[in-house]
Amino acid sequence: MNYLSVESISKTFGDRTILNDLSMGISQGQKVALVGINGSGKSTLLKVLTGIESPDSGEVVFRNDIVVRSLLQNPAFKAGQTILDAVFDENDETQQLLIAYERALLNSDSDALESLIEKIDAADAWSLESQAKQILGKLGLHDLDLEVSKLSGGQQKRIALASVLIQKPDLLILDEPTNHLDIETIEWLENYLSQSNMALILVTHDRYFLEKVTDEIIELDKGQTHHYKGNYGFFLEKKAERELSENSSIDKAKNLYRKELDWIRRQPKARGTKAKYRVDAFQDTKSKAFSKENSQDLKLKAEAQRQGKKVLEVDGLSHGFDENLLISDFDYVFPRKERVGIVGPNGSGKTTFIKLLMGELEPKAGVIDKGATTKFGYYKQTELSFDNQQTIIDFAKSIAEVVEVGKGRTVPVSQFLTRFLFPPDVQYKPIGKLSGGEKRRLQLLQILIQSPNFLVLDEPTNDLDLITLNTLEAYLEAFEGCLMLVSHDRYFMDKLVDHLFVFDGSGNIKDFPGNYTDFRATENQSKPTNKPTNKPTKEAPVAKPLPKESAKSRKLTFNEKREFDALEKEIPTLEKEKAELISKLNQGSNDHEELTQWSSAIEDLTNRIDEKEMRWLELSELM
């Protein structure tokens, strides 16, 4: 059943074509993600679909009998609205019954409750009430009488998300729904959406979310679309094949271009009109041959300043607000090349901890001692306030004229901007004309351009596109300084950190050895499994627990020592084999079966390496 048809829509802003003759369709239960670099038109397309913007040409047609709901970046609420008013539809009689019921509960109005219970029974609305309570609870919305306008932007985003989910739409349109959500809530939301039968159009940078929720990806690239029938992993594979094929075509076009150029130059001017078709063909060939000159591949490299032995030392750090203790007597000595992630529920003190380290807050107790050579680069969760009239190039030059890129080499700041997907024709435009994601990219560039040796990134993935994220990850993997990362992006966290500071919100900070996926696996293993039983139970006598052999008290057996030594040799060999296959895949092949075999082999090697590295970690802890 077709829910939405988009036919040949185009949209232009000034001299910039954002959408060019775009067509797509959405059917019942279909879950589609839109991907592309910042400024490629993702948010513009969503605004066209939701009626906020009108296309210059083409049409958008929804099926008449379906419920469509949307959640874009900045939800709007009416003045004086409470959470209860905001999450239920004022035009739906059944949902109005539930509002009245919740108000009667808040006011302990027994007479009203009795009447409302009868009406809810008659409307068979208890299942909706139960689902609404579950959604509100999972999103951390418990006090429904709070006024929305007095809440933070993150809380307002949760309220808007709860509202669209409670409406049970047939088609849901979401723009970056995971922003401002903690990781546990994101995991709940991805399970909810993946199991739902609703159709979904989604813009998100969260790759685990894409992998689990979507079944089709539409890539927006220079106003055109490329469709991939599969999840994020399938998209990566097929995109690589498409680009290999395009590169092959471009190489052929460049060879043809050289021949055509020679022909054009040799023609007498008087004969030009007789061979107009050759001139037109030459222009087409030239366009194709150099279609990748402004490639949307971001290549980023900057040099970190040298770091001394003393980096950062924290001794007895404590802090909180009123009676709420967030950090209690925390000690830590940061080594060189530290790579730590910070996780915990919203409000547990993660950003407060960073502000203390950066000197933006004074601790209630304790000492923070920074090394003499430590130079922080701090990317804040809040967007910088730019001068919208200033051009991008002037903004960058106000920070540095040249950028160090390693081993004494520098590049002009204009070239660094180009690598950061701000080509020369864009650099002289005012910052005010950039999209939200492009401003975030500029904010990140402002930090990296100064060559810090201790990067502190607070939610750096918000509003960044996948291409920027992939390149940023590659940069951070090769970064020689220290890295501290707060992020709800599990994929980003998994790739970059060696251990975690886990905040519980009551002052305790646990140092966990491993990335976020390791942490969640450990948490799930430690949760008790309360299986129901039909048999009556008697109170069991309290048994004295048997002493367990701790990991620290046991040494490796002879066979385990041999296994450990073998793994230390085997893992680098597998890594080398994987690297060689990746190199082959990047070089390309005209044999698609060979490409598929390489991709499968890489996946198999990755799984084997992960398995062996986990075993190596287990054995190394016993050493």
Secondary structure as a PSIPRED ss2 file (coil, helix, strand):
# PSIPRED VFORMAT (PSIPRED V4.0)

   1 M C   1.000  0.000  0.000
   2 N E   0.000  0.000  1.000
   3 Y E   0.000  0.000  1.000
   4 L E   0.000  0.000  1.000
   5 S E   0.000  0.000  1.000
   6 V E   0.000  0.000  1.000
   7 E E   0.000  0.000  1.000
   8 S E   0.000  0.000  1.000
   9 I E   0.000  0.000  1.000
  10 S E   0.000  0.000  1.000
  11 K E   0.000  0.000  1.000
  12 T E   0.000  0.000  1.000
  13 F E   0.000  0.000  1.000
  14 G C   1.000  0.000  0.000
  15 D C   1.000  0.000  0.000
  16 R E   0.000  0.000  1.000
  17 T E   0.000  0.000  1.000
  18 I E   0.000  0.000  1.000
  19 L E   0.000  0.000  1.000
  20 N E   0.000  0.000  1.000
  21 D E   0.000  0.000  1.000
  22 L E   0.000  0.000  1.000
  23 S E   0.000  0.000  1.000
  24 M E   0.000  0.000  1.000
  25 G E   0.000  0.000  1.000
  26 I E   0.000  0.000  1.000
  27 S E   0.000  0.000  1.000
  28 Q C   1.000  0.000  0.000
  29 G C   1.000  0.000  0.000
  30 Q C   1.000  0.000  0.000
  31 K E   0.000  0.000  1.000
  32 V E   0.000  0.000  1.000
  33 A E   0.000  0.000  1.000
  34 L E   0.000  0.000  1.000
  35 V E   0.000  0.000  1.000
  36 G C   1.000  0.000  0.000
  37 I C   1.000  0.000  0.000
  38 N C   1.000  0.000  0.000
  39 G C   1.000  0.000  0.000
  40 S C   1.000  0.000  0.000
  41 G C   1.000  0.000  0.000
  42 K H   0.000  1.000  0.000
  43 S H   0.000  1.000  0.000
  44 T H   0.000  1.000  0.000
  45 L H   0.000  1.000  0.000
  46 L H   0.000  1.000  0.000
  47 K H   0.000  1.000  0.000
  48 V H   0.000  1.000  0.000
  49 L H   0.000  1.000  0.000
  50 T C   1.000  0.000  0.000
  51 G C   1.000  0.000  0.000
  52 I C   1.000  0.000  0.000
  53 E C   1.000  0.000  0.000
  54 S C   1.000  0.000  0.000
  55 P C   1.000  0.000  0.000
  56 D C   1.000  0.000  0.000
  57 S E   0.000  0.000  1.000
  58 G E   0.000  0.000  1.000
  59 E E   0.000  0.000  1.000
  60 V E   0.000  0.000  1.000
  61 V E   0.000  0.000  1.000
  62 F E   0.000  0.000  1.000
  63 R C   1.000  0.000  0.000
  64 N C   1.000  0.000  0.000
  65 D C   1.000  0.000  0.000
  66 I C   1.000  0.000  0.000
  67 V C   1.000  0.000  0.000
  68 V E   0.000  0.000  1.000
  69 R E   0.000  0.000  1.000
  70 S E   0.000  0.000  1.000
  71 L E   0.000  0.000  1.000
  72 L C   1.000  0.000  0.000
  73 Q C   1.000  0.000  0.000
  74 N C   1.000  0.000  0.000
  75 P C   1.000  0.000  0.000
  76 A C   1.000  0.000  0.000
  77 F C   1.000  0.000  0.000
  78 K C   1.000  0.000  0.000
  79 A C   1.000  0.000  0.000
  80 G C   1.000  0.000  0.000
  81 Q C   1.000  0.000  0.000
  82 T E   0.000  0.000  1.000
  83 I H   0.000  1.000  0.000
  84 L H   0.000  1.000  0.000
  85 D H   0.000  1.000  0.000
  86 A H   0.000  1.000  0.000
  87 V H   0.000  1.000  0.000
  88 F C   1.000  0.000  0.000
  89 D C   1.000  0.000  0.000
  90 E C   1.000  0.000  0.000
  91 N C   1.000  0.000  0.000
  92 D C   1.000  0.000  0.000
  93 E H   0.000  1.000  0.000
  94 T H   0.000  1.000  0.000
  95 Q H   0.000  1.000  0.000
  96 Q H   0.000  1.000  0.000
  97 L H   0.000  1.000  0.000
  98 L H   0.000  1.000  0.000
  99 I H   0.000  1.000  0.000
 100 A H   0.000  1.000  0.000
 101 Y H   0.000  1.000  0.000
 102 E H   0.000  1.000  0.000
 103 R H   0.000  1.000  0.000
 104 A H   0.000  1.000  0.000
 105 L H   0.000  1.000  0.000
 106 L H   0.000  1.000  0.000
 107 N H   0.000  1.000  0.000
 108 S C   1.000  0.000  0.000
 109 D C   1.000  0.000  0.000
 110 S H   0.000  1.000  0.000
 111 D H   0.000  1.000  0.000
 112 A H   0.000  1.000  0.000
 113 L H   0.000  1.000  0.000
 114 E H   0.000  1.000  0.000
 115 S H   0.000  1.000  0.000
 116 L H   0.000  1.000  0.000
 117 I H   0.000  1.000  0.000
 118 E H   0.000  1.000  0.000
 119 K H   0.000  1.000  0.000
 120 I H   0.000  1.000  0.000
 121 D H   0.000  1.000  0.000
 122 A H   0.000  1.000  0.000
 123 A H   0.000  1.000  0.000
 124 D C   1.000  0.000  0.000
 125 A C   1.000  0.000  0.000
 126 W H   0.000  1.000  0.000
 127 S H   0.000  1.000  0.000
 128 L H   0.000  1.000  0.000
 129 E H   0.000  1.000  0.000
 130 S H   0.000  1.000  0.000
 131 Q H   0.000  1.000  0.000
 132 A H   0.000  1.000  0.000
 133 K H   0.000  1.000  0.000
 134 Q H   0.000  1.000  0.000
 135 I H   0.000  1.000  0.000
 136 L H   0.000  1.000  0.000
 137 G H   0.000  1.000  0.000
 138 K H   0.000  1.000  0.000
 139 L C   1.000  0.000  0.000
 140 G C   1.000  0.000  0.000
 141 L C   1.000  0.000  0.000
 142 H C   1.000  0.000  0.000
 143 D C   1.000  0.000  0.000
 144 L C   1.000  0.000  0.000
 145 D C   1.000  0.000  0.000
 146 L C   1.000  0.000  0.000
 147 E E   0.000  0.000  1.000
 148 V H   0.000  1.000  0.000
 149 S H   0.000  1.000  0.000
 150 K H   0.000  1.000  0.000
 151 L C   1.000  0.000  0.000
 152 S C   1.000  0.000  0.000
 153 G H   0.000  1.000  0.000
 154 G H   0.000  1.000  0.000
 155 Q H   0.000  1.000  0.000
 156 Q H   0.000  1.000  0.000
 157 K H   0.000  1.000  0.000
 158 R H   0.000  1.000  0.000
 159 I H   0.000  1.000  0.000
 160 A H   0.000  1.000  0.000
 161 L H   0.000  1.000  0.000
 162 A H   0.000  1.000  0.000
 163 S H   0.000  1.000  0.000
 164 V H   0.000  1.000  0.000
 165 L H   0.000  1.000  0.000
 166 I H   0.000  1.000  0.000
 167 Q C   1.000  0.000  0.000
 168 K C   1.000  0.000  0.000
 169 P C   1.000  0.000  0.000
 170 D C   1.000  0.000  0.000
 171 L E   0.000  0.000  1.000
 172 L E   0.000  0.000  1.000
 173 I E   0.000  0.000  1.000
 174 L E   0.000  0.000  1.000
 175 D E   0.000  0.000  1.000
 176 E C   1.000  0.000  0.000
 177 P C   1.000  0.000  0.000
 178 T C   1.000  0.000  0.000
 179 N C   1.000  0.000  0.000
 180 H C   1.000  0.000  0.000
 181 L C   1.000  0.000  0.000
 182 D C   1.000  0.000  0.000
 183 I H   0.000  1.000  0.000
 184 E H   0.000  1.000  0.000
 185 T H   0.000  1.000  0.000
 186 I H   0.000  1.000  0.000
 187 E H   0.000  1.000  0.000
 188 W H   0.000  1.000  0.000
 189 L H   0.000  1.000  0.000
 190 E H   0.000  1.000  0.000
 191 N H   0.000  1.000  0.000
 192 Y H   0.000  1.000  0.000
 193 L H   0.000  1.000  0.000
 194 S H   0.000  1.000  0.000
 195 Q H   0.000  1.000  0.000
 196 S C   1.000  0.000  0.000
 197 N C   1.000  0.000  0.000
 198 M C   1.000  0.000  0.000
 199 A E   0.000  0.000  1.000
 200 L E   0.000  0.000  1.000
 201 I E   0.000  0.000  1.000
 202 L E   0.000  0.000  1.000
 203 V E   0.000  0.000  1.000
 204 T C   1.000  0.000  0.000
 205 H C   1.000  0.000  0.000
 206 D C   1.000  0.000  0.000
 207 R H   0.000  1.000  0.000
 208 Y H   0.000  1.000  0.000
 209 F H   0.000  1.000  0.000
 210 L H   0.000  1.000  0.000
 211 E H   0.000  1.000  0.000
 212 K H   0.000  1.000  0.000
 213 V H   0.000  1.000  0.000
 214 T C   1.000  0.000  0.000
 215 D C   1.000  0.000  0.000
 216 E E   0.000  0.000  1.000
 217 I E   0.000  0.000  1.000
 218 I E   0.000  0.000  1.000
 219 E E   0.000  0.000  1.000
 220 L E   0.000  0.000  1.000
 221 D E   0.000  0.000  1.000
 222 K C   1.000  0.000  0.000
 223 G C   1.000  0.000  0.000
 224 Q E   0.000  0.000  1.000
 225 T E   0.000  0.000  1.000
 226 H E   0.000  0.000  1.000
 227 H E   0.000  0.000  1.000
 228 Y E   0.000  0.000  1.000
 229 K C   1.000  0.000  0.000
 230 G C   1.000  0.000  0.000
 231 N C   1.000  0.000  0.000
 232 Y H   0.000  1.000  0.000
 233 G H   0.000  1.000  0.000
 234 F H   0.000  1.000  0.000
 235 F H   0.000  1.000  0.000
 236 L H   0.000  1.000  0.000
 237 E H   0.000  1.000  0.000
 238 K H   0.000  1.000  0.000
 239 K H   0.000  1.000  0.000
 240 A H   0.000  1.000  0.000
 241 E H   0.000  1.000  0.000
 242 R H   0.000  1.000  0.000
 243 E H   0.000  1.000  0.000
 244 L H   0.000  1.000  0.000
 245 S H   0.000  1.000  0.000
 246 E H   0.000  1.000  0.000
 247 N H   0.000  1.000  0.000
 248 S H   0.000  1.000  0.000
 249 S H   0.000  1.000  0.000
 250 I H   0.000  1.000  0.000
 251 D H   0.000  1.000  0.000
 252 K H   0.000  1.000  0.000
 253 A H   0.000  1.000  0.000
 254 K H   0.000  1.000  0.000
 255 N H   0.000  1.000  0.000
 256 L H   0.000  1.000  0.000
 257 Y H   0.000  1.000  0.000
 258 R H   0.000  1.000  0.000
 259 K H   0.000  1.000  0.000
 260 E H   0.000  1.000  0.000
 261 L H   0.000  1.000  0.000
 262 D H   0.000  1.000  0.000
 263 W H   0.000  1.000  0.000
 264 I H   0.000  1.000  0.000
 265 R H   0.000  1.000  0.000
 266 R H   0.000  1.000  0.000
 267 Q C   1.000  0.000  0.000
 268 P C   1.000  0.000  0.000
 269 K H   0.000  1.000  0.000
 270 A H   0.000  1.000  0.000
 271 R H   0.000  1.000  0.000
 272 G H   0.000  1.000  0.000
 273 T H   0.000  1.000  0.000
 274 K H   0.000  1.000  0.000
 275 A H   0.000  1.000  0.000
 276 K H   0.000  1.000  0.000
 277 Y H   0.000  1.000  0.000
 278 R H   0.000  1.000  0.000
 279 V H   0.000  1.000  0.000
 280 D H   0.000  1.000  0.000
 281 A H   0.000  1.000  0.000
 282 F H   0.000  1.000  0.000
 283 Q H   0.000  1.000  0.000
 284 D H   0.000  1.000  0.000
 285 T H   0.000  1.000  0.000
 286 K H   0.000  1.000  0.000
 287 S H   0.000  1.000  0.000
 288 K H   0.000  1.000  0.000
 289 A H   0.000  1.000  0.000
 290 F C   1.000  0.000  0.000
 291 S C   1.000  0.000  0.000
 292 K C   1.000  0.000  0.000
 293 E C   1.000  0.000  0.000
 294 N C   1.000  0.000  0.000
 295 S C   1.000  0.000  0.000
 296 Q C   1.000  0.000  0.000
 297 D C   1.000  0.000  0.000
 298 L C   1.000  0.000  0.000
 299 K C   1.000  0.000  0.000
 300 L C   1.000  0.000  0.000
 301 K C   1.000  0.000  0.000
 302 A C   1.000  0.000  0.000
 303 E C   1.000  0.000  0.000
 304 A C   1.000  0.000  0.000
 305 Q C   1.000  0.000  0.000
 306 R C   1.000  0.000  0.000
 307 Q C   1.000  0.000  0.000
 308 G C   1.000  0.000  0.000
 309 K C   1.000  0.000  0.000
 310 K C   1.000  0.000  0.000
 311 V C   1.000  0.000  0.000
 312 L E   0.000  0.000  1.000
 313 E E   0.000  0.000  1.000
 314 V E   0.000  0.000  1.000
 315 D E   0.000  0.000  1.000
 316 G E   0.000  0.000  1.000
 317 L E   0.000  0.000  1.000
 318 S E   0.000  0.000  1.000
 319 H E   0.000  0.000  1.000
 320 G E   0.000  0.000  1.000
 321 F E   0.000  0.000  1.000
 322 D C   1.000  0.000  0.000
 323 E C   1.000  0.000  0.000
 324 N E   0.000  0.000  1.000
 325 L E   0.000  0.000  1.000
 326 L E   0.000  0.000  1.000
 327 I E   0.000  0.000  1.000
 328 S E   0.000  0.000  1.000
 329 D E   0.000  0.000  1.000
 330 F E   0.000  0.000  1.000
 331 D E   0.000  0.000  1.000
 332 Y E   0.000  0.000  1.000
 333 V E   0.000  0.000  1.000
 334 F E   0.000  0.000  1.000
 335 P C   1.000  0.000  0.000
 336 R C   1.000  0.000  0.000
 337 K C   1.000  0.000  0.000
 338 E C   1.000  0.000  0.000
 339 R E   0.000  0.000  1.000
 340 V E   0.000  0.000  1.000
 341 G E   0.000  0.000  1.000
 342 I E   0.000  0.000  1.000
 343 V E   0.000  0.000  1.000
 344 G C   1.000  0.000  0.000
 345 P C   1.000  0.000  0.000
 346 N C   1.000  0.000  0.000
 347 G C   1.000  0.000  0.000
 348 S C   1.000  0.000  0.000
 349 G C   1.000  0.000  0.000
 350 K H   0.000  1.000  0.000
 351 T H   0.000  1.000  0.000
 352 T H   0.000  1.000  0.000
 353 F H   0.000  1.000  0.000
 354 I H   0.000  1.000  0.000
 355 K H   0.000  1.000  0.000
 356 L H   0.000  1.000  0.000
 357 L H   0.000  1.000  0.000
 358 M C   1.000  0.000  0.000
 359 G C   1.000  0.000  0.000
 360 E C   1.000  0.000  0.000
 361 L C   1.000  0.000  0.000
 362 E C   1.000  0.000  0.000
 363 P C   1.000  0.000  0.000
 364 K C   1.000  0.000  0.000
 365 A E   0.000  0.000  1.000
 366 G E   0.000  0.000  1.000
 367 V E   0.000  0.000  1.000
 368 I E   0.000  0.000  1.000
 369 D E   0.000  0.000  1.000
 370 K E   0.000  0.000  1.000
 371 G C   1.000  0.000  0.000
 372 A C   1.000  0.000  0.000
 373 T C   1.000  0.000  0.000
 374 T C   1.000  0.000  0.000
 375 K C   1.000  0.000  0.000
 376 F E   0.000  0.000  1.000
 377 G E   0.000  0.000  1.000
 378 Y E   0.000  0.000  1.000
 379 Y E   0.000  0.000  1.000
 380 K C   1.000  0.000  0.000
 381 Q C   1.000  0.000  0.000
 382 T C   1.000  0.000  0.000
 383 E C   1.000  0.000  0.000
 384 L C   1.000  0.000  0.000
 385 S C   1.000  0.000  0.000
 386 F C   1.000  0.000  0.000
 387 D C   1.000  0.000  0.000
 388 N C   1.000  0.000  0.000
 389 Q C   1.000  0.000  0.000
 390 Q C   1.000  0.000  0.000
 391 T E   0.000  0.000  1.000
 392 I H   0.000  1.000  0.000
 393 I H   0.000  1.000  0.000
 394 D H   0.000  1.000  0.000
 395 F H   0.000  1.000  0.000
 396 A H   0.000  1.000  0.000
 397 K H   0.000  1.000  0.000
 398 S C   1.000  0.000  0.000
 399 I C   1.000  0.000  0.000
 400 A C   1.000  0.000  0.000
 401 E C   1.000  0.000  0.000
 402 V E   0.000  0.000  1.000
 403 V E   0.000  0.000  1.000
 404 E E   0.000  0.000  1.000
 405 V E   0.000  0.000  1.000
 406 G E   0.000  0.000  1.000
 407 K C   1.000  0.000  0.000
 408 G C   1.000  0.000  0.000
 409 R E   0.000  0.000  1.000
 410 T E   0.000  0.000  1.000
 411 V E   0.000  0.000  1.000
 412 P E   0.000  0.000  1.000
 413 V H   0.000  1.000  0.000
 414 S H   0.000  1.000  0.000
 415 Q H   0.000  1.000  0.000
 416 F H   0.000  1.000  0.000
 417 L H   0.000  1.000  0.000
 418 T H   0.000  1.000  0.000
 419 R H   0.000  1.000  0.000
 420 F C   1.000  0.000  0.000
 421 L C   1.000  0.000  0.000
 422 F C   1.000  0.000  0.000
 423 P C   1.000  0.000  0.000
 424 P H   0.000  1.000  0.000
 425 D H   0.000  1.000  0.000
 426 V H   0.000  1.000  0.000
 427 Q H   0.000  1.000  0.000
 428 Y C   1.000  0.000  0.000
 429 K C   1.000  0.000  0.000
 430 P E   0.000  0.000  1.000
 431 I H   0.000  1.000  0.000
 432 G H   0.000  1.000  0.000
 433 K H   0.000  1.000  0.000
 434 L C   1.000  0.000  0.000
 435 S C   1.000  0.000  0.000
 436 G H   0.000  1.000  0.000
 437 G H   0.000  1.000  0.000
 438 E H   0.000  1.000  0.000
 439 K H   0.000  1.000  0.000
 440 R H   0.000  1.000  0.000
 441 R H   0.000  1.000  0.000
 442 L H   0.000  1.000  0.000
 443 Q H   0.000  1.000  0.000
 444 L H   0.000  1.000  0.000
 445 L H   0.000  1.000  0.000
 446 Q H   0.000  1.000  0.000
 447 I H   0.000  1.000  0.000
 448 L H   0.000  1.000  0.000
 449 I C   1.000  0.000  0.000
 450 Q C   1.000  0.000  0.000
 451 S C   1.000  0.000  0.000
 452 P C   1.000  0.000  0.000
 453 N C   1.000  0.000  0.000
 454 F E   0.000  0.000  1.000
 455 L E   0.000  0.000  1.000
 456 V E   0.000  0.000  1.000
 457 L E   0.000  0.000  1.000
 458 D E   0.000  0.000  1.000
 459 E C   1.000  0.000  0.000
 460 P C   1.000  0.000  0.000
 461 T C   1.000  0.000  0.000
 462 N C   1.000  0.000  0.000
 463 D C   1.000  0.000  0.000
 464 L C   1.000  0.000  0.000
 465 D C   1.000  0.000  0.000
 466 L H   0.000  1.000  0.000
 467 I H   0.000  1.000  0.000
 468 T H   0.000  1.000  0.000
 469 L H   0.000  1.000  0.000
 470 N H   0.000  1.000  0.000
 471 T H   0.000  1.000  0.000
 472 L H   0.000  1.000  0.000
 473 E H   0.000  1.000  0.000
 474 A H   0.000  1.000  0.000
 475 Y H   0.000  1.000  0.000
 476 L H   0.000  1.000  0.000
 477 E H   0.000  1.000  0.000
 478 A H   0.000  1.000  0.000
 479 F C   1.000  0.000  0.000
 480 E C   1.000  0.000  0.000
 481 G C   1.000  0.000  0.000
 482 C E   0.000  0.000  1.000
 483 L E   0.000  0.000  1.000
 484 M E   0.000  0.000  1.000
 485 L E   0.000  0.000  1.000
 486 V E   0.000  0.000  1.000
 487 S C   1.000  0.000  0.000
 488 H C   1.000  0.000  0.000
 489 D C   1.000  0.000  0.000
 490 R H   0.000  1.000  0.000
 491 Y H   0.000  1.000  0.000
 492 F H   0.000  1.000  0.000
 493 M H   0.000  1.000  0.000
 494 D H   0.000  1.000  0.000
 495 K H   0.000  1.000  0.000
 496 L H   0.000  1.000  0.000
 497 V C   1.000  0.000  0.000
 498 D C   1.000  0.000  0.000
 499 H E   0.000  0.000  1.000
 500 L E   0.000  0.000  1.000
 501 F E   0.000  0.000  1.000
 502 V E   0.000  0.000  1.000
 503 F E   0.000  0.000  1.000
 504 D C   1.000  0.000  0.000
 505 G C   1.000  0.000  0.000
 506 S C   1.000  0.000  0.000
 507 G E   0.000  0.000  1.000
 508 N C   1.000  0.000  0.000
 509 I E   0.000  0.000  1.000
 510 K E   0.000  0.000  1.000
 511 D E   0.000  0.000  1.000
 512 F E   0.000  0.000  1.000
 513 P C   1.000  0.000  0.000
 514 G C   1.000  0.000  0.000
 515 N C   1.000  0.000  0.000
 516 Y H   0.000  1.000  0.000
 517 T H   0.000  1.000  0.000
 518 D H   0.000  1.000  0.000
 519 F H   0.000  1.000  0.000
 520 R H   0.000  1.000  0.000
 521 A H   0.000  1.000  0.000
 522 T H   0.000  1.000  0.000
 523 E H   0.000  1.000  0.000
 524 N H   0.000  1.000  0.000
 525 Q H   0.000  1.000  0.000
 526 S H   0.000  1.000  0.000
 527 K C   1.000  0.000  0.000
 528 P C   1.000  0.000  0.000
 529 T C   1.000  0.000  0.000
 530 N C   1.000  0.000  0.000
 531 K C   1.000  0.000  0.000
 532 P C   1.000  0.000  0.000
 533 T C   1.000  0.000  0.000
 534 N C   1.000  0.000  0.000
 535 K C   1.000  0.000  0.000
 536 P C   1.000  0.000  0.000
 537 T C   1.000  0.000  0.000
 538 K C   1.000  0.000  0.000
 539 E C   1.000  0.000  0.000
 540 A C   1.000  0.000  0.000
 541 P C   1.000  0.000  0.000
 542 V C   1.000  0.000  0.000
 543 A C   1.000  0.000  0.000
 544 K C   1.000  0.000  0.000
 545 P C   1.000  0.000  0.000
 546 L C   1.000  0.000  0.000
 547 P C   1.000  0.000  0.000
 548 K C   1.000  0.000  0.000
 549 E C   1.000  0.000  0.000
 550 S C   1.000  0.000  0.000
 551 A C   1.000  0.000  0.000
 552 K C   1.000  0.000  0.000
 553 S C   1.000  0.000  0.000
 554 R C   1.000  0.000  0.000
 555 K C   1.000  0.000  0.000
 556 L C   1.000  0.000  0.000
 557 T C   1.000  0.000  0.000
 558 F H   0.000  1.000  0.000
 559 N H   0.000  1.000  0.000
 560 E H   0.000  1.000  0.000
 561 K H   0.000  1.000  0.000
 562 R H   0.000  1.000  0.000
 563 E H   0.000  1.000  0.000
 564 F H   0.000  1.000  0.000
 565 D H   0.000  1.000  0.000
 566 A H   0.000  1.000  0.000
 567 L H   0.000  1.000  0.000
 568 E H   0.000  1.000  0.000
 569 K H   0.000  1.000  0.000
 570 E H   0.000  1.000  0.000
 571 I H   0.000  1.000  0.000
 572 P H   0.000  1.000  0.000
 573 T H   0.000  1.000  0.000
 574 L H   0.000  1.000  0.000
 575 E H   0.000  1.000  0.000
 576 K H   0.000  1.000  0.000
 577 E H   0.000  1.000  0.000
 578 K H   0.000  1.000  0.000
 579 A H   0.000  1.000  0.000
 580 E H   0.000  1.000  0.000
 581 L H   0.000  1.000  0.000
 582 I H   0.000  1.000  0.000
 583 S H   0.000  1.000  0.000
 584 K H   0.000  1.000  0.000
 585 L H   0.000  1.000  0.000
 586 N H   0.000  1.000  0.000
 587 Q H   0.000  1.000  0.000
 588 G C   1.000  0.000  0.000
 589 S C   1.000  0.000  0.000
 590 N C   1.000  0.000  0.000
 591 D C   1.000  0.000  0.000
 592 H H   0.000  1.000  0.000
 593 E H   0.000  1.000  0.000
 594 E H   0.000  1.000  0.000
 595 L H   0.000  1.000  0.000
 596 T H   0.000  1.000  0.000
 597 Q H   0.000  1.000  0.000
 598 W H   0.000  1.000  0.000
 599 S H   0.000  1.000  0.000
 600 S H   0.000  1.000  0.000
 601 A H   0.000  1.000  0.000
 602 I H   0.000  1.000  0.000
 603 E H   0.000  1.000  0.000
 604 D H   0.000  1.000  0.000
 605 L H   0.000  1.000  0.000
 606 T H   0.000  1.000  0.000
 607 N H   0.000  1.000  0.000
 608 R H   0.000  1.000  0.000
 609 I H   0.000  1.000  0.000
 610 D H   0.000  1.000  0.000
 611 E H   0.000  1.000  0.000
 612 K H   0.000  1.000  0.000
 613 E H   0.000  1.000  0.000
 614 M H   0.000  1.000  0.000
 615 R H   0.000  1.000  0.000
 616 W H   0.000  1.000  0.000
 617 L H   0.000  1.000  0.000
 618 E H   0.000  1.000  0.000
 619 L H   0.000  1.000  0.000
 620 S H   0.000  1.000  0.000
 621 E H   0.000  1.000  0.000
 622 L H   0.000  1.000  0.000
 623 M C   1.000  0.000  0.000
